[in-house]
Structure formats: C-alpha cells, structure tokens
C-alpha cells in the first residue's frame, strides 16, 4: 500500500489485546507498521490490553510481542503516549520503560499541529453508573494497588478473571445509556480544560458529537476475531484537520 499522508498524531483505544484474539493483535501490528510508524505521535487512550495484572507480566510471550511492536515505533522516532483504561490501569513505569513511551495522567491537554485537544479514556465521565464509579475510585487508590500488586501474579490473574466475569454480568443488567458518558461530565471537562475538542474511547460507540463549537470524537473498539470486523482510529493531519477512520473504510 502507498504511504499515508504525513500525520501529526494517531489516537487508538479499546483494542482489548489478548492471546486468544490473534487476528485483532495482527490488525494492531499492521496499524503500527503501516500507519503509526509514519506519524509524529501515537496516543494509546486506554484498554490496549484486555487486562493488565502488573508489570511483572511483561515477559509473557504475548505481552512481550506487544511491547516489542510498540518499542519499534518509539525507536523509529515516534513519540508514544499512554493513558490508562479501566482494564489496564495497572500499567506502570517498567512497562513504559520497556516500550519507551510516556505515561500521561488524565485529563491530558495537548496542542497537536496547532489544534488543542483534551484526552481521556472516557470511563471517568460515565458518572451515571454509580456502582462503576465507586469501583473505579477504589481500584485507582494507591494503597489498593500496592496491596493488590503484592499478591502473586497467578492470584492476581485469577482475581481479574473473576472481576471480568462479574463485569459482564453487571453490564447485562444495565442500559447502554447508563454506561455512556454523561452530558454533565462532558460539559465539565470542556470547562475545566478550556478546550472545545475531546477525544476518548471506552464506550465502544464511535461517533463525532457536535454541540456548537464543541466537538467530541469517540474512538471505536477493535474486534477482528469474533463477528464482523470492527476497529479504527482518529488522526490529526499536519494541517490540524481531524478525521475518523474505520478499519473497513478508505482514508
């Protein structure tokens, strides 16, 4: 394929990479080689992995493959940035060092090709889901994370598997609306950041929402193993223009 036009930054999220989904992983590796490698910056906005049990799992074969792919992008001169998702918030300094990427706190305000954007994963803005917000507050506490990471890796993975099963059951009983971002939270993010453009993932509801001068770009999740292929990214070109791209569509 021909090399894409010069891109200032790519944004992706919600790939939920796991060894049992090899086609999704291969699609991600193609994106890195054919797209990200030619950009100035790459932003990973959370849930790159289906789960992350801790940086002591860096050497598992699948994780090592993902780390190596990201490192190749960084070594080519692309600035790579990471915002934690609700599945991989335990990523830490060892992972960042191995990938040569920069961990960002959210919300993160960036100016890219003259365009100001505020970046978040998106789960913190789902304030209508009070049960999830309470859980999120608990697991983001430093003390909780230190206690959890002190457990043996195998035990942590077993706990995470149980939490994932519980999450699926909980989602089955919730409406799509309650699991989406709320207008109140989005308005507050616009105001606190003094920025009209938001880019986020998490909801798996890709779209462009326009409210006057405000624009909110929602990233898609990726799935290439089960059911119809889906996925995509957002790009900011060198001229500051923002475009959404679908894995199944043309640029």
PEZIRA-V124385 format. One line per field, one symbol per residue. ss: DSSP state (A for helix, B for strand, O for the rest). phi: phi as a letter, one per 30 degrees, with the letter a starting at -180 (. if undefined). psi: psi as a letter, one per 40 degrees, with the letter a starting at -180 (. if undefined). A space follows every 50 residues. Layout:
ss->???
phi->???
psi->???
This chain:
ss->OOOOOOBBBBBBOOOOBOOOOAAAAAAAAAAAAAOAAABBBBBBOOOOBO OOOOAAAOOOAAAAAAAAAAAAAAAOOOBBBBBOOOOOOOOOAAAAAAAO OBBBOOOBBBBBOOBBBBBOOOAAAOOOOAAAAAAAAAAOOAAAAAAAAO OOAAAAAAAAAAAAAAAAAAAAOOOOOOOOOOAAAAAAAAAAAOOOBBBB OOOOOOBBBBBOOBBBBBOOOOBOOOOOOBOBBBBBBOOOOBBBBBOOOO O
phi->.dddeecdacbbahdhdaddbdddddddddeddccedccdbbcccjhdcd abdkddcdcdedddddddddddddddjddcbbcdcdcbddebdddeddch ccdcdcdccbcbhicdbccbdkddcdddcddddddddddddddddddddd deedddddddedddddddddddccddddccdcdddddddeddchbdccba bidibdacccbiddbbccdddcabcbiddbklacbcdddidcbcbceccc d
psi->iihiihhdiihiifdfhidegdddddddddddddcddeidihhhfifdid iheieeedeidddddddddddddddeehhhihhiaedfeehaddddddef ihhiiiihhihhfehhihhidddeefeegdddddddddeehdddddddee iiddddddddddddddddddddeiidddeiiiddddddddddefhehhhi bdefghihhhgbehhhhhiiihhedhahhiiaiiihideehhiihideii .
